Amino acid sequence: MPGFPIAAAADVAACPRNHHDLFVSQHDIKANRKPLEPRSNPMPPSPLSKSDFETLSHFRYQLRRFLRFSEEATHRHGITHLQYQLLLHTRGFPDREWATVSELAERLQAHHHGVVSLISRCEKLGLVQRQVGRNDRRAVEVHLTPKGNDVLNALAGQHRDELLKLQGIFRVPGADELDAGAGTGKR
């Protein structure tokens, strides 16, 4: 491969293998060339107080509790939390009921090829289907199936209720709209 840094390839080859590093792109190698190199910051950060550490710790604890709730709820419905997030971001994409692979990759903060694999797993479960792009035939649109909508409706309702319980801990954007929808059956 022209321009591929040999030293970087040797570093990658020396790494222990697991399922996360089977696919390493040149972009990944360049991005991680010096991951611990400090970035220049014109102003040094102010020291944190004990209260700051307690606040950060409490936030991370509550965030982890919510994520654990999500993992358990999705598991009870026979899907993974990432599959739930894919369904949520597909249906929750602004102004339409579908999303492209690239849009989902951005929403999931994941690599394109990883999202393609996730979509394939969801497709095998009958949760989503792919369609050729309407405006750009090179793009792939991801749409929920009726089964995907049923699973998402059940899980999203549980997640909404759990988020509403956390209002005093997290600032939940749109909590008023979520709360209003809870009593009217809007899902």
N, C-alpha and C positions, 0 to 999 in steps of 0.2 A: 504494500500500500504506500504510494508516494507521500512523503511528508510525515509519516507516522514516526513519532519519537521512539527510538529503540530503547532508550533508558526507561521511559515510561512503561513500555511493554514488559520490560524485565521486572519492574516494580509490580505490575499487575500480575505477572506470572508467579511471583513469589508469594502473593497473598493467599491465605487459606481459602478454599472454594466452598461456597454455599449457594443456595438458590438465588440469593440477591446479587451475586456478582458474576452470573453466567454471561450477561450481556453488558459489555463495557464499551461505550462509544468514545471516540476521540474527544468529544465534548466533555464527557465525564472525567477523562484523564486530565484535560486542561483545567477544568473547574477545580479539581482536587489536587493540583500540583503542589501547592503549599497551603493546606487547609488551616494550619495553626499559626500562620504568619499574622502578626498583629496588624490591624488596619490603622492608618494614621488618623488620629482624632485631634482636631485643633484644641479642644478643651478636655482636660482630664475629667473623668466622671467624679461626682461628689461621693464621698463615702456613704454607705448605707447604714441606717440605724437598725437597732434590734427590731423596731416596729416595722421597718421596711421588709426585713427578712420574714417576719411573721405574716405580713400581708401577702407577700409573694408565695410563701409556703401554703397559706390558706387557699389562695386562688388555685394553685396547682393541685392541691388536695381535692377541692370541689370539682375542678375540671376532670381530674382522673376518676372521681366517683361518677360523674355524668358519662364519661366514656365507658366505664365498666358497665353501667346500666345499659348503655347502647349495645355493647358487645353481648350481654346476656339476653337482651330482648331480641336481637336479630338471630341469635343462636336458637332461641325457642321457636322462631319462625322458619328455621332451616336454611338461613343464609348467613353470610359473614357481614360484619359491619361495613366493609368496603363495598360489598354488593348493595347494601342498603344506601350507602352514600351515592353510589352511581345512580340508583333509582331516584333518589331524592333530587340530585342535581339535574337529572334528565327532565323530570316533571317540573322542577322548580326553576328552570331556566327562564329568565325574564322574557315576557311577551310571547312565549310559545310553549308547546308541550313536548318538545324534543330538543336535543342538543347534538352538536357535532363531536367527533372524537377529540378534536383539538380543544374545544370548549370544555369538555369533561376533564381532559388532562389538566387544564388550568384550574378548574374548580377543585379537583382532587389533589392538586399540587403534586402530580405524578408525571413520570415520563410517558410519552405517547405510546411506546410499545407495551408498557405495563398496562395502560388503560385498554389497549386493543385486546390483551389477554383477559382482562377483567370482563370486558364486553362479551368475549367469546364464552366465558364461563356462565355469564348471566343468560346468554342466548341458549346455551345447552339446557339451562333450567327452565326455559320458556318465559323468562321475565322481560326480555327486550328483543327487538328485531332491528336489523340494520336496513337502511334504504339509501339509494344513491341520492346525492345532494340535489335539491330542487334548482338552485341557482348556479351551483358549481358541481359538475358531475364528478369531479375528483374528490369532493368531500363526501364523508359518510355521515348520515344522520342516524341517531339512535332514538328509537321510539319504544315506549313501554307497551307491553302486551296487556290484555285484560288481566291475566294472572299477575303480572308485575304491578299493575295498578292496585289490585286487591291487597297484595303483600305490603306495598308502600302505604296504602291508606291505613291499614292496621298499625303498622310500625310508627308512622308519622304522628298518629293520634297519641300513642304512648309517649313519644319523644316530646310532643308539645306539652303534655301534662307534666312530664318531669321537668321541662324547662320552666314552666310556670311556678313550680315549687321552689326553683332556684332564684326567683326574682330578687330576693334580698341579698343574694350572694353575687350574682352576675347581673350586669345590666343587659337585659335581653332586648335587642332592637325589635320593635314591632310587637312587644309583649301585649299591648292593649288590643291589637288586632287578633293575636293568638287567643287571648282570653275571651274576646267577644265571639270568636268562632267556636269556642268550646261549648257554649250553651245552645248554639243554633244548629249544631250538627253539620256545619260546613267543614268538609274534609276533602 
